[in-house]
Amino acid sequence: MRRSFIASALALALALASGALALAQSDPAAGPTRAEAVAIVLESDPRYVDLADWEDLRVAASQEFRTFETLTMSSFYHVLGPTLTLYADYGFFSLSHPKSWLVEVVLVDGCVEPEIDDGELPFKDPCSWRQMMVYAVGPDGVPSLVLEHGDPEPMLEAG
């Protein structure tokens, strides 16, 4: 779970840079708008109905002086633009869909307030379950799952 969190945390940091580009773009290949692409993805799965926008979470956290770890305790969606660069256990790789919006969805469960650490890596994931999906929404308006990382089902507590 620790490596998965590190990969997700680095992906998130890199996605912030590509997300800034996505905010400025209005036309991946003259298909759906950014807002339409988000709506298409969020309507594709009932688990996505009430997801927060990563940008809203990021702004609120900075205004409230919350740490990065607290941001990772929320499920969210994030528009990445047509290119995503991720870090995995074996190094960096890029995912590119030049005529599409890439929309990341992160679902979490079993999150607890993170302990104050000494700032050393790796950070401990504050959630017991995390899943990331990236969808490409092309000019035809059809969402395609292009990347999935994490456990497909939340961990069930033994009891």
Buried (B, 14 or more C-beta within 10 A) or exposed (E): BEEBBBBBBBBBEBBBEBBEEBEEEEEBBEBBBBEEBBBBBBEBBEEBEEBEEBBEBBEEBEEEEBEEBBBBBBBBBBBBBBBBBBBBEEEEEEBEBEBBBBBBBBBBBBBEEBEEEEEEEEBEBBBBBBBBBBBBBBBEEBBEEBBEBBEEEBEEEEE
